[in-house]
């Protein structure tokens, strides 16, 4: 069976969401497709190469197989992955491959899970692999749409976004960096999280592009304050501002992607994404 799951863009609230604050997140129109066929042994194939159950190369896929095998016996499987989502850049590539792998295993081996079951298993896999996590990525990849998280309230996002990719980095490292800063300055960092929380709540009800851009700029400044921007990103965002465009990091930062509202002008290095309604689905 083949399953596909979308990537995502966190509009507001990354990092603060790990500490119980709100985030606004949307699925995007880039997908990861995973084909799973019953087989005598295990084989995983993607543009990263071919292997057996190699955790170093495919941590999310291997852990997904292990967790699924606790539900249903899997003697072997041929797993083929194709993804339109840039890897390790904050657009939810890891969650999309995890969710699509679990959904394809579920369909191929009659696991009997509904979407909630797939989400819960994918969330467990994310925690297994990267430690502390809010579950926001597997949630959005499973259910699609645009949401205020964690209470699962749908939000309207009648916008397209430009995205610029600064290359891959480790989410776990950035999450650990913020955790350390919070240990050193708990009073200050908690108040920054509160401000980010207020931004997410206000953004979940905003219809105007102008107000949303103000919130984008404020959220970026707060992300910079907690140490997850970098000089290259700061320079690019300043240049975009001179051209009247606001942008912020999406996801863990320290590299990865920045985004802003697409208003008809596409900045040089960028690509355009739009909100996606559908979450994980069986393709055949
Ligand atoms: O993996 P990323 O870059 O999409 O980051 C996930 C968002 C964080 O808030 C940084 C971590 C989390 O688990 O919510």
Boltz pocket constraint, residues with backbone or C-beta under 6 A from the ligand:
constraints:
  - pocket:
      binder: B
      contacts: [[A, 10], [A, 13], [A, 14], [A, 15], [A, 16], [A, 17], [A, 18], [A, 89], [A, 90], [A, 91], [A, 92], [A, 132], [A, 133], [A, 134], [A, 135], [A, 136], [A, 137], [A, 171], [A, 175], [A, 250], [A, 251], [A, 252], [A, 253], [A, 256]]
      max_distance: 6.0
